[in-house]
Amino acid sequence: MSSPRITRPHFPPGYVEHARALLPWSYVEQRLTHAINYWLCTVRPDGRPHAVPKWAVWVDGKLYFDGSPATRHARNIATHPHVVIHLESGEDVVIVEGIARAIDTPAPEVATIVAQAYTTKYATMGYAPYPHQWDNGGLFAITPHTIIAWTAFIEDPTKFVL
C-alpha cells in the first residue's frame, strides 16, 4: 500500500480555524491495528442506514471482518458496497470510508494472515478462527479511500486520501 496524501478535512467557516498539527499515517495504522471494536455503517436497499459493532483486523492496508453472508450488513454490502467504519471513541477518532466486498474464497495466504491477526487480537476473548473457515464465504474486506482522524478536534483533524 502506498502512503496516503495527508491534508486537512474541509470544514465550514468558523468550525476549525486554527488547527496546528496533522497526524501521521502511523497513528491511523496503529489505531486500526489495535482497536477491538469497530462500528460498521452500511446502507439498506431502501436507503435506510444500518450500524453494527464488529471485530476486525487491519492487514496490508485493508480492514477485514467476518460473519454470515445472511446478516443484514452483508446483504447491504452486496447491494451497496460503500461503507463507513469507525472506532468507538468520539475523542480519539478514526473514521474510514471505503468499499466493502465479500471474499467468496480467500487466497490461502490471505486467509492465513487474517486468521493469525484475529487470533493474536481476540483469542483471549474466545475467538481464534482457522484459515479454512472462510472457504465458502463469510470473510469481507474494506478497501479504504478516505480516512479522517483526530486526537483533539480543533488542533489536529487530519484527512488521509488513499
LOVEXBA-254921 format. One line per field, with one value per atom (N, C-alpha, C, CB): residue in one letter; atom name; z, y, x. Coordinates in steps of 0.1 Angstrom, whole numbers, plus 5000, padded with zeros to 4 digits. Atoms other than C-alpha are relative to their C-alpha. Glycine has a CB too. Layout:
resn: (A, ...) $
name: (CA, ...) $
zz: (Z, ...) $
yy: (Y, ...) $
xx: (X, ...) $
***
This chain:
resn: (M, M, M, M, S, S, S, S, S, S, S, S, P, P, P, P, R, R, R, R, I, I, I, I, T, T, T, T, R, R, R, R, P, P, P, P, H, H, H, H, F, F, F, F, P, P, P, P, P, P, P, P, G, G, G, G, Y, Y, Y, Y, V, V, V, V, E, E, E, E, H, H, H, H, A, A, A, A, R, R, R, R, A, A, A, A, L, L, L, L, L, L, L, L, P, P, P, P, W, W, W, W, S, S, S, S, Y, Y, Y, Y, V, V, V, V, E, E, E, E, Q, Q, Q, Q, R, R, R, R, L, L, L, L, T, T, T, T, H, H, H, H, A, A, A, A, I, I, I, I, N, N, N, N, Y, Y, Y, Y, W, W, W, W, L, L, L, L, C, C, C, C, T, T, T, T, V, V, V, V, R, R, R, R, P, P, P, P, D, D, D, D, G, G, G, G, R, R, R, R, P, P, P, P, H, H, H, H, A, A, A, A, V, V, V, V, P, P, P, P, K, K, K, K, W, W, W, W, A, A, A, A, V, V, V, V, W, W, W, W, V, V, V, V, D, D, D, D, G, G, G, G, K, K, K, K, L, L, L, L, Y, Y, Y, Y, F, F, F, F, D, D, D, D, G, G, G, G, S, S, S, S, P, P, P, P, A, A, A, A, T, T, T, T, R, R, R, R, H, H, H, H, A, A, A, A, R, R, R, R, N, N, N, N, I, I, I, I, A, A, A, A, T, T, T, T, H, H, H, H, P, P, P, P, H, H, H, H, V, V, V, V, V, V, V, V, I, I, I, I, H, H, H, H, L, L, L, L, E, E, E, E, S, S, S, S, G, G, G, G, E, E, E, E, D, D, D, D, V, V, V, V, V, V, V, V, I, I, I, I, V, V, V, V, E, E, E, E, G, G, G, G, I, I, I, I, A, A, A, A, R, R, R, R, A, A, A, A, I, I, I, I, D, D, D, D, T, T, T, T, P, P, P, P, A, A, A, A, P, P, P, P, E, E, E, E, V, V, V, V, A, A, A, A, T, T, T, T, I, I, I, I, V, V, V, V, A, A, A, A, Q, Q, Q, Q, A, A, A, A, Y, Y, Y, Y, T, T, T, T, T, T, T, T, K, K, K, K, Y, Y, Y, Y, A, A, A, A, T, T, T, T, M, M, M, M, G, G, G, G, Y, Y, Y, Y, A, A, A, A, P, P, P, P, Y, Y, Y, Y, P, P, P, P, H, H, H, H, Q, Q, Q, Q, W, W, W, W, D, D, D, D, N, N, N, N, G, G, G, G, G, G, G, G, L, L, L, L, F, F, F, F, A, A, A, A, I, I, I, I, T, T, T, T, P, P, P, P, H, H, H, H, T, T, T, T, I, I, I, I, I, I, I, I, A, A, A, A, W, W, W, W, T, T, T, T, A, A, A, A, F, F, F, F, I, I, I, I, E, E, E, E, D, D, D, D, P, P, P, P, T, T, T, T, K, K, K, K, F, F, F, F, V, V, V, V, L, L, L, L) $
name: (N, CA, C, CB, N, CA, C, CB, N, CA, C, CB, N, CA, C, CB, N, CA, C, CB, N, CA, C, CB, N, CA, C, CB, N, CA, C, CB, N, CA, C, CB, N, CA, C, CB, N, CA, C, CB, N, CA, C, CB, N, CA, C, CB, N, CA, C, CB, N, CA, C, CB, N, CA, C, CB, N, CA, C, CB, N, CA, C, CB, N, CA, C, CB, N, CA, C, CB, N, CA, C, CB, N, CA, C, CB, N, CA, C, CB, N, CA, C, CB, N, CA, C, CB, N, CA, C, CB, N, CA, C, CB, N, CA, C, CB, N, CA, C, CB, N, CA, C, CB, N, CA, C, CB, N, CA, C, CB, N, CA, C, CB, N, CA, C, CB, N, CA, C, CB, N, CA, C, CB, N, CA, C, CB, N, CA, C, CB, N, CA, C, CB, N, CA, C, CB, N, CA, C, CB, N, CA, C, CB, N, CA, C, CB, N, CA, C, CB, N, CA, C, CB, N, CA, C, CB, N, CA, C, CB, N, CA, C, CB, N, CA, C, CB, N, CA, C, CB, N, CA, C, CB, N, CA, C, CB, N, CA, C, CB, N, CA, C, CB, N, CA, C, CB, N, CA, C, CB, N, CA, C, CB, N, CA, C, CB, N, CA, C, CB, N, CA, C, CB, N, CA, C, CB, N, CA, C, CB, N, CA, C, CB, N, CA, C, CB, N, CA, C, CB, N, CA, C, CB, N, CA, C, CB, N, CA, C, CB, N, CA, C, CB, N, CA, C, CB, N, CA, C, CB, N, CA, C, CB, N, CA, C, CB, N, CA, C, CB, N, CA, C, CB, N, CA, C, CB, N, CA, C, CB, N, CA, C, CB, N, CA, C, CB, N, CA, C, CB, N, CA, C, CB, N, CA, C, CB, N, CA, C, CB, N, CA, C, CB, N, CA, C, CB, N, CA, C, CB, N, CA, C, CB, N, CA, C, CB, N, CA, C, CB, N, CA, C, CB, N, CA, C, CB, N, CA, C, CB, N, CA, C, CB, N, CA, C, CB, N, CA, C, CB, N, CA, C, CB, N, CA, C, CB, N, CA, C, CB, N, CA, C, CB, N, CA, C, CB, N, CA, C, CB, N, CA, C, CB, N, CA, C, CB, N, CA, C, CB, N, CA, C, CB, N, CA, C, CB, N, CA, C, CB, N, CA, C, CB, N, CA, C, CB, N, CA, C, CB, N, CA, C, CB, N, CA, C, CB, N, CA, C, CB, N, CA, C, CB, N, CA, C, CB, N, CA, C, CB, N, CA, C, CB, N, CA, C, CB, N, CA, C, CB, N, CA, C, CB, N, CA, C, CB, N, CA, C, CB, N, CA, C, CB, N, CA, C, CB, N, CA, C, CB, N, CA, C, CB, N, CA, C, CB, N, CA, C, CB, N, CA, C, CB, N, CA, C, CB, N, CA, C, CB, N, CA, C, CB, N, CA, C, CB, N, CA, C, CB, N, CA, C, CB, N, CA, C, CB, N, CA, C, CB, N, CA, C, CB, N, CA, C, CB, N, CA, C, CB, N, CA, C, CB, N, CA, C, CB, N, CA, C, CB, N, CA, C, CB, N, CA, C, CB, N, CA, C, CB, N, CA, C, CB, N, CA, C, CB, N, CA, C, CB, N, CA, C, CB, N, CA, C, CB, N, CA, C, CB, N, CA, C, CB, N, CA, C, CB, N, CA, C, CB, N, CA, C, CB, N, CA, C, CB, N, CA, C, CB, N, CA, C, CB, N, CA, C, CB, N, CA, C, CB, N, CA, C, CB) $
zz: (5000, 5000, 5000, 5012, 5000, 4991, 5011, 4986, 4989, 5016, 4995, 5004, 5004, 5016, 4999, 5010, 5000, 5008, 5013, 4987, 4987, 5041, 4998, 5011, 5002, 5042, 5012, 4987, 4990, 5064, 4994, 5004, 5004, 5062, 4997, 5010, 5003, 5047, 5011, 4986, 4989, 5074, 4995, 5013, 5003, 5070, 5008, 5004, 4993, 5080, 5015, 4994, 4986, 5118, 5008, 5002, 4994, 5125, 5007, 4990, 4994, 5130, 4993, 4997, 5005, 5125, 5000, 5006, 4998, 5138, 5004, 5011, 4998, 5136, 4999, 4991, 4999, 5145, 4994, 5014, 5004, 5135, 4991, 5013, 5007, 5112, 5006, 4984, 4995, 5124, 4990, 5005, 5010, 5109, 4997, 5007, 5004, 5090, 5010, 4986, 4990, 5116, 5011, 5005, 4990, 5141, 4996, 5003, 5005, 5120, 4999, 4986, 5001, 5113, 5014, 4992, 4986, 5150, 5006, 5009, 4994, 5160, 4993, 4998, 5007, 5133, 5003, 4985, 4996, 5142, 5014, 4999, 4986, 5179, 5006, 5009, 4996, 5182, 5002, 4991, 4998, 5195, 4993, 5015, 5006, 5184, 4990, 5012, 5011, 5152, 4997, 4987, 5004, 5141, 4985, 5007, 5014, 5106, 4996, 4995, 5005, 5088, 4986, 5003, 5014, 5057, 4997, 4998, 5005, 5037, 4995, 4989, 5004, 5033, 4985, 5009, 5014, 4998, 4998, 4995, 5001, 5006, 5005, 5009, 4996, 5017, 5014, 4993, 4986, 5054, 5005, 5008, 4995, 5074, 5009, 5007, 4991, 5094, 5006, 4993, 4993, 5120, 5009, 5009, 4992, 5138, 5005, 4992, 4996, 5160, 4995, 5016, 5005, 5146, 5006, 4984, 4997, 5155, 4986, 5008, 5013, 5127, 5001, 4992, 5000, 5117, 4988, 5000, 5010, 5098, 4994, 5005, 5006, 5074, 4986, 4999, 5013, 5045, 4993, 4990, 5005, 5041, 4998, 4988, 5001, 5043, 5014, 4990, 4987, 5072, 4997, 5006, 5002, 5073, 5012, 4998, 4990, 5092, 4995, 5005, 5005, 5091, 5006, 5004, 4996, 5096, 4990, 5005, 5009, 5080, 4988, 5007, 5012, 5044, 5001, 4988, 4998, 5057, 5009, 5005, 4991, 5081, 4992, 5008, 5006, 5074, 4993, 5010, 5005, 5069, 4988, 5010, 5012, 5045, 4988, 5003, 5011, 5024, 4995, 5005, 5004, 5024, 4991, 5013, 5007, 5012, 4986, 5007, 5013, 4984, 4990, 5001, 5009, 4970, 5000, 5004, 4999, 4981, 5008, 5007, 4994, 4988, 5007, 4991, 4993, 5001, 5014, 4993, 4986, 5038, 5008, 5005, 4990, 5068, 5012, 5004, 4988, 5097, 5009, 4997, 4991, 5128, 5013, 5002, 4987, 5162, 5010, 5004, 4990, 5194, 5006, 5012, 4993, 5207, 4992, 5003, 5007, 5199, 5003, 5005, 4997, 5212, 4993, 5015, 5007, 5197, 4988, 5010, 5011, 5163, 4988, 4996, 5013, 5132, 4993, 5001, 5009, 5105, 4987, 4999, 5012, 5075, 4990, 5001, 5011, 5042, 4990, 4994, 5010, 5017, 4993, 5006, 5008, 4995, 5007, 4985, 4994, 5011, 4990, 5013, 5008, 4994, 5007, 4987, 4995, 5002, 4993, 4999, 5006, 4996, 5000, 5007, 5001, 4984, 5004, 4986, 4997, 4986, 5001, 4990, 4999, 5000, 4996, 5015, 5003, 4988, 5013, 4993, 4988, 5013, 5008, 4997, 4992, 5022, 5007, 4990, 4994, 5028, 5012, 4990, 4989, 5049, 5012, 4995, 4989, 5070, 5007, 4994, 4993, 5077, 5008, 4989, 4994, 5085, 5013, 4991, 4989, 5108, 5011, 4996, 4990, 5126, 5007, 4994, 4994, 5131, 5010, 4989, 4992, 5145, 5013, 4993, 4989, 5168, 5010, 4996, 4992, 5181, 5008, 4991, 4993, 5189, 5009, 4989, 4994, 5200, 5007, 4990, 4994, 5213, 5015, 4998, 4986, 5249, 5003, 5007, 4999, 5242, 4995, 4993, 5005, 5228, 4985, 5006, 5014, 5191, 4994, 4994, 5007, 5171, 4988, 5009, 5012, 5136, 4993, 4990, 5008, 5113, 4986, 5002, 5014, 5077, 4991, 4994, 5009, 5060, 5003, 5000, 4996, 5078, 4990, 5014, 5009, 5051, 4986, 5000, 5013, 5022, 4992, 5001, 5006, 5015, 5002, 5004, 4998, 5022, 5015, 4996, 4986, 5054, 5003, 5009, 4998, 5050, 4991, 4998, 5007, 5040, 5001, 5005, 4999, 5032, 4996, 4990, 5003, 5032, 4995, 5013, 5006, 5009, 5003, 4985, 4997, 5023, 4989, 5013, 5009, 5001, 5007, 4989, 4992, 5028, 5014, 4996, 4985, 5065, 5006, 5004, 4992, 5089, 5014, 4998, 4986, 5123, 5007, 5000, 4992, 5152, 5014, 5000, 4986, 5188, 5008, 5004, 4994, 5196, 4988, 5007, 5012, 5171, 4995, 5003, 5005, 5170, 4997, 5010, 5002, 5169, 4989, 5013, 5010, 5146, 4991, 5008, 5009, 5124, 4987, 4997, 5012, 5095, 4991, 5005, 5010, 5063, 4992, 4990, 5007, 5046, 4987, 5008, 5013, 5009, 4994, 4990, 5005, 4996, 4985, 5008) $
yy: (4988, 5000, 5012, 5000, 4988, 5034, 5009, 5007, 4990, 5063, 5009, 5008, 4992, 5083, 5015, 4999, 4985, 5120, 5005, 5007, 4995, 5139, 5014, 4998, 4987, 5170, 5003, 5002, 4996, 5189, 4997, 5015, 5001, 5179, 5014, 4992, 4987, 5206, 5002, 4999, 4996, 5225, 5013, 5002, 4987, 5253, 5011, 4999, 4989, 5287, 5001, 5014, 4999, 5291, 4987, 5007, 5013, 5254, 4997, 4989, 5002, 5248, 5010, 4985, 4988, 5280, 4999, 5012, 5000, 5273, 4987, 5011, 5013, 5237, 5001, 4989, 4998, 5233, 4989, 5003, 5012, 5198, 4991, 4993, 5011, 5169, 4987, 5001, 5013, 5134, 4992, 4992, 5009, 5109, 4988, 4996, 5012, 5079, 4989, 4996, 5010, 5057, 5000, 5001, 4999, 5069, 4992, 5015, 5006, 5057, 4985, 5005, 5014, 5023, 4994, 4998, 5005, 5018, 4999, 5009, 5001, 5026, 4989, 5014, 5010, 5004, 4986, 5002, 5014, 4975, 4996, 5001, 5004, 4976, 5002, 5008, 4998, 4986, 4986, 5009, 5012, 4959, 5000, 4997, 4999, 4971, 5011, 5003, 4991, 4988, 5001, 4995, 4998, 5003, 5000, 5013, 5001, 4993, 5006, 4985, 4993, 5015, 4997, 5016, 5004, 5002, 5007, 4985, 4995, 5012, 4989, 5011, 5010, 4991, 5003, 5000, 4998, 4986, 5012, 4988, 4989, 5012, 5013, 4996, 4987, 5038, 5003, 5011, 4998, 5035, 4995, 4993, 5004, 5033, 4988, 5012, 5011, 5003, 5001, 4986, 5000, 5002, 4988, 5013, 5012, 4972, 5000, 4987, 5002, 4966, 4987, 5000, 5012, 4942, 4999, 5001, 5002, 4927, 5000, 4987, 4999, 4933, 5000, 5012, 4999, 4932, 5008, 4986, 4991, 4957, 4992, 5014, 5008, 4937, 5006, 4985, 4996, 4951, 5011, 4988, 4989, 4983, 4998, 5004, 5002, 4967, 4996, 4988, 5004, 4961, 4988, 5012, 5013, 4925, 4998, 4988, 5005, 4913, 4988, 5011, 5012, 4881, 4999, 4988, 5002, 4869, 4993, 5013, 5006, 4852, 5009, 4994, 4992, 4863, 5003, 4992, 4998, 4862, 5012, 4988, 4989, 4891, 5012, 5004, 4988, 4925, 5008, 5009, 4992, 4942, 4993, 5003, 5007, 4915, 5002, 4985, 4998, 4918, 5014, 4996, 4986, 4956, 5002, 5009, 4999, 4953, 4994, 4993, 5006, 4930, 5009, 4987, 4991, 4957, 5015, 5001, 4986, 4989, 4999, 5010, 5003, 4984, 5012, 4994, 4989, 5019, 5000, 5014, 5002, 5017, 5011, 4986, 4993, 5037, 4991, 5014, 5007, 5021, 5009, 4986, 4991, 5039, 4993, 5013, 5006, 5032, 5006, 5003, 4996, 5037, 5014, 4990, 4987, 5069, 5012, 5002, 4987, 5103, 5011, 5005, 4990, 5120, 4996, 5000, 5005, 5098, 4992, 4990, 5004, 5094, 4995, 5012, 5005, 5073, 4995, 4988, 5003, 5072, 4996, 5012, 5006, 5050, 5000, 4986, 5001, 5055, 4991, 5014, 5009, 5027, 4992, 4992, 5010, 4999, 4987, 5000, 5014, 4966, 4990, 4999, 5011, 4933, 4987, 5000, 5014, 4897, 4993, 4993, 5008, 4874, 4986, 5002, 5013, 4842, 4989, 4997, 5010, 4821, 5007, 4988, 4993, 4839, 4992, 5006, 5007, 4831, 4994, 5009, 5006, 4807, 5009, 4987, 4992, 4831, 5012, 5006, 4990, 4859, 4995, 5007, 5006, 4836, 4997, 4987, 5003, 4825, 5013, 4993, 4987, 4861, 5006, 5010, 4994, 4873, 4991, 5000, 5009, 4842, 5003, 4986, 4997, 4849, 5013, 4999, 4987, 4885, 5000, 5011, 5002, 4876, 4993, 4992, 5008, 4850, 5008, 4988, 4992, 4874, 5010, 5008, 4989, 4901, 4994, 5009, 5004, 4881, 4986, 5000, 5014, 4846, 5001, 4994, 4999, 4858, 5003, 5011, 4998, 4867, 4989, 5013, 5012, 4833, 4998, 4999, 5001, 4838, 4998, 5012, 5003, 4822, 4992, 4991, 5007, 4814, 4992, 5010, 5007, 4789, 5005, 4985, 4994, 4799, 4994, 4998, 5007, 4774, 5003, 4986, 4998, 4786, 5009, 5005, 4991, 4812, 4994, 5013, 5006, 4788, 5001, 4985, 4999, 4791, 5013, 4988, 4986, 4828, 5003, 5001, 4995, 4849, 5009, 4988, 4990, 4870, 5012, 4993, 4988, 4906, 5009, 5008, 4990, 4933, 5014, 4995, 4986, 4971, 5006, 5008, 4993, 4989, 5015, 4997, 4986, 5025, 5009, 5004, 4989, 5056, 5013, 5001, 4988, 5083, 4996, 5010, 5002, 5083, 5013, 4990, 4988, 5111, 4997, 5009, 5003, 5112, 5012, 4990, 4989, 5135, 4994, 5012, 5002, 5134, 5011, 4997, 4988, 5169, 5008, 5009, 4996, 5181, 5014, 5001, 4987, 5218, 5002, 5010, 4999, 5211, 4991, 4996, 5009, 5181, 4992, 4991, 5008, 5170, 4998, 5007, 5004, 5151, 4991, 4993, 5008, 5137, 4992, 5008, 5008, 5108, 4995, 4988, 5004, 5102, 4989, 5012, 5011, 5068, 4998, 4987) $
xx: (5008, 5000, 5009, 4990, 4993, 5013, 4996, 4999, 5004, 5014, 4989, 5013, 5011, 4983, 5004, 4988, 4998, 4981, 4993, 4993, 5005, 4977, 4996, 5011, 5005, 4956, 4991, 4993, 5009, 4931, 4986, 5001, 5013, 4894, 4994, 4991, 5007, 4871, 4990, 4993, 5009, 4852, 4993, 5007, 5006, 4826, 5007, 4985, 4993, 4839, 4995, 4996, 5003, 4841, 5001, 4987, 5000, 4843, 5013, 4997, 4987, 4880, 5009, 5005, 4993, 4900, 5015, 4996, 4986, 4935, 5006, 5003, 4994, 4944, 5015, 4994, 4985, 4981, 5008, 5004, 4992, 4991, 4992, 5004, 5005, 4985, 5005, 5004, 4996, 4985, 5008, 4988, 4992, 5010, 4992, 5013, 5006, 4998, 5002, 5005, 4997, 5014, 4990, 5015, 5010, 4989, 4987, 4996, 5012, 4960, 5002, 4996, 4997, 4976, 5001, 5013, 4999, 4983, 4986, 5009, 5014, 4947, 4992, 4993, 5008, 4932, 5005, 5001, 4994, 4956, 4995, 5015, 5002, 4950, 4986, 5009, 5014, 4913, 4993, 4992, 5007, 4890, 4986, 4998, 5013, 4856, 4999, 4989, 5001, 4847, 4985, 5008, 5014, 4813, 4999, 4994, 5002, 4803, 4987, 5001, 5012, 4778, 4998, 5001, 5003, 4761, 4986, 4999, 5013, 4730, 4991, 5002, 5010, 4699, 4996, 4988, 5005, 4685, 4990, 4994, 5009, 4658, 5006, 4987, 4993, 4684, 5001, 4992, 4999, 4680, 5014, 4989, 4986, 4713, 4999, 5006, 4999, 4724, 5014, 4997, 4987, 4752, 5000, 5002, 4998, 4766, 5015, 4997, 4987, 4796, 5006, 5001, 4993, 4822, 5014, 5001, 4986, 4855, 5007, 5003, 4994, 4880, 5015, 4995, 4985, 4917, 5005, 5006, 4993, 4939, 5012, 5004, 4989, 4961, 5003, 4996, 4995, 4981, 4991, 5001, 5007, 4961, 4985, 5005, 5015, 4926, 4995, 4997, 5006, 4902, 4991, 4991, 5007, 4889, 4991, 5010, 5009, 4859, 4992, 4989, 5006, 4839, 4986, 5008, 5014, 4803, 4992, 4994, 5008, 4775, 4996, 4987, 5005, 4766, 4985, 5003, 5014, 4730, 4997, 4993, 5003, 4734, 4995, 5013, 5005, 4718, 5011, 4993, 4989, 4752, 5006, 5010, 4995, 4764, 4991, 5002, 5010, 4732, 5001, 4986, 4998, 4736, 5012, 5001, 4988, 4771, 4999, 5012, 5002, 4760, 4993, 4992, 5007, 4738, 5005, 4985, 4994, 4756, 5013, 4990, 4987, 4794, 5006, 5009, 4994, 4801, 4997, 4995, 5002, 4806, 5009, 5004, 4992, 4819, 5002, 4993, 4997, 4836, 5008, 5008, 4993, 4848, 5002, 4993, 4997, 4863, 4990, 5014, 5010, 4844, 5001, 5001, 4998, 4859, 4995, 5015, 5004, 4844, 5011, 4987, 4990, 4876, 5013, 5003, 4988, 4904, 4995, 5009, 5008, 4888, 5007, 4991, 4996, 4894, 4988, 5011, 5012, 4867, 5005, 4990, 4995, 4873, 4988, 5006, 5010, 4853, 5006, 4996, 4994, 4857, 4990, 5010, 5008, 4844, 5002, 5004, 5000, 4835, 4996, 4990, 5003, 4834, 5001, 5009, 4999, 4827, 5011, 4986, 4989, 4856, 4995, 5014, 5006, 4840, 5009, 4995, 4990, 4871, 5014, 5001, 4988, 4901, 5013, 5002, 4988, 4936, 5005, 5010, 4995, 4952, 5010, 5007, 4990, 4980, 4993, 5011, 5008, 4954, 4993, 4990, 5008, 4932, 5009, 4993, 4991, 4962, 5004, 5013, 4996, 4974, 4988, 5005, 5011, 4939, 4996, 4988, 5003, 4932, 5010, 5000, 4990, 4965, 4998, 5014, 5003, 4957, 4988, 4998, 5012, 4923, 5004, 4989, 4996, 4938, 5009, 5008, 4992, 4965, 4992, 5010, 5008, 4939, 4989, 4994, 5013, 4908, 5001, 4990, 5000, 4920, 4996, 5013, 5003, 4918, 4985, 5009, 5014, 4882, 4992, 4996, 5007, 4874, 4999, 4987, 5001, 4878, 5014, 4993, 4988, 4906, 4997, 5010, 5004, 4895, 5011, 4994, 4990, 4912, 4999, 4998, 5000, 4921, 4990, 5013, 5009, 4898, 4985, 5002, 5014, 4866, 4993, 4999, 5007, 4860, 5000, 5008, 4999, 4864, 4987, 5004, 5013, 4827, 4993, 4991, 5005, 4823, 5001, 4986, 5000, 4819, 5011, 5000, 4990, 4850, 4998, 5015, 5002, 4848, 5013, 4987, 4989, 4874, 4995, 5011, 5003, 4871, 5013, 4995, 4988, 4895, 4997, 5002, 5003, 4896, 5004, 5008, 4996, 4897, 5002, 4989, 4999, 4894, 5000, 4990, 5000, 4903, 5001, 5011, 4999, 4896, 5003, 4987, 4997, 4912, 5004, 5013, 4995, 4919, 5001, 4991, 4999, 4930, 4995, 5015, 5006, 4919, 4994, 5011, 5007, 4893, 5004, 4985, 4996, 4903, 5015, 4995, 4986, 4940, 5006, 5007, 4993, 4948, 4991, 5009, 5008, 4919, 5008, 4986, 4992, 4936, 4992, 5013, 5006, 4924, 5011, 4991, 4990, 4942, 4992, 5005, 5007, 4933, 5009, 4999, 4992, 4944, 4997, 4996) $
***
